[in-house]
Amino acid sequence: MNTLQNRPKIAVIGAGWAGLSAAVILARDTDLTLFEAGRQPGGRARTLTGDNHGFSFLDNGQHILLGAYHGVLRLMKEIGSNPKTAFLRLPLQWHMHEGLQFRTRFLPAPLHILSGVLLARHFPFTFKTKLLSDMSRLQKFARSDQADMTVGQWLRQQNTPRAAIAQFWQPLVWGALNTPLENASLRILCNVLSDGVWAGKSGSDYLLPRQDLGMIVAEPALAKLRHFGADIRLETRACRLKTLPDGRVSVNGEFFDAAVLAVAPYHAAALLPEDTPEHIQSAYQNLHYHAITTVYLRYADPVRLPAPLTGLTDGTAQWLLNRGKLGLSPNEVSAVISVSDRVGTFTGQVWAEKIHADVKRICPYLNEPEAVRVITEKRATTSATANSPLPDLTWLHRHRIYPAGDYLHPLYPATLEAAVQSGFAAAEACLHHLITV
């Protein structure tokens, strides 16, 4: 059998970015049912509903994408979402308040980064050359077959100055991997840089959302699925999956030829069939997570930050996003605190006070904010730790269950790009199995 003679019946459980990606691919050739426990799609990258407190829009986190996110861009093309409308695209730039500041130049890669760093402001020349030297050594590591280690270990081996760590490496690793330096995988960091900054000039571009995430992916994805005739069941929680003697999968008592399990790993563990081998269950139970906190502030006056993304090395916020630069209200700013579980477990009011103090350091003319919204995702991402093995999914695949999610990407940390690529891979594995059986 080389083609699908009859349209198989497929279940996709979870309407986050991984589940939506899988569903869009599968819906063309299958009778697809999408189960989503929540009221809206998007998973951990969704628009907040209800009162937005006068903000332009509120997502459940301030996501920053890259030009190297080819999976996300492919998904957007599939569902008819326009990246030029959705994002402000900016060349790579680095602006730490009272610290390292550089912009990439209008030169071909890698000269655009080389010249940018050499002309950087507020950074001693010896530190600039050290940064470039460390980057060169990191590229050699990426091309080698050396065993993985933590980023912290590697930086100590390079005798990297503390100032360079504080103003470059730590913000980079926190933002890209959402994992502390002492645990973060050097190999995963290399993968991010290899497919982004090092791959080509456009891959390192920032893609800053100027629309809410629902408009960018969730809503057009559901519209595409409806166009294909998919059965979309929001507010429908799936129970534990069951494998049947004839090879099918039971979801809530309904029989499917296969299922894509695209929910967060801490939910997926409870949905695995009862006879799932212990090594798979243990792999899910042993995953570790880190939080991300996003704070939105709206002021009476415009917030005049010096760059679209302004970093702080010694503040509570790691990055402040000037929403006015996105074509939104100039009075709004959003703050990102990666690994916020390591920063503190504060109330929303305390988070807001701390971020307001950060903003006041740069914009001392501002009075107290008129509106505040604080969102903490306590298990925002799995930890991108060194030498962390992925779950072996062979048994589940044999039983026509195809997990998908950012935590399953073999190369990348838990990002939107990893989620989308994982969704595509699960859909393609599912279709391949149905064609070959």
Salt bridges, closest charged atoms under 4 A:
ASP31 OD1 - ARG7 NE 3.07
GLU78 OE1 - ARG28 NH2 2.76
GLU98 OE2 - HIS97 NE2 3.73
ASP134 OD1 - LYS130 NZ 3.07
GLU182 OE2 - ARG342 NH1 3.01
ASP205 OD2 - ARG89 NE 2.85
ASP231 OD2 - ARG233 NH2 2.89
GLU235 OE1 - ARG39 NE 3.80
ASP246 OD2 - ARG248 NE 2.75
GLU254 OE2 - LYS9 NZ 3.15
GLU254 OE1 - ARG233 NH1 2.93
ASP314 OD1 - ARG361 NH2 2.96
GLU332 OE1 - ARG323 NH1 2.82
ASP341 OD2 - HIS290 ND1 3.02
GLU368 OE2 - HIS356 NE2 3.45
GLU370 OE1 - ARG298 NE 3.97
GLU377 OE2 - ARG46 NH1 3.93
ASP406 OD1 - ARG44 NH2 3.48
GLU428 OE2 - ARG74 NH2 3.77
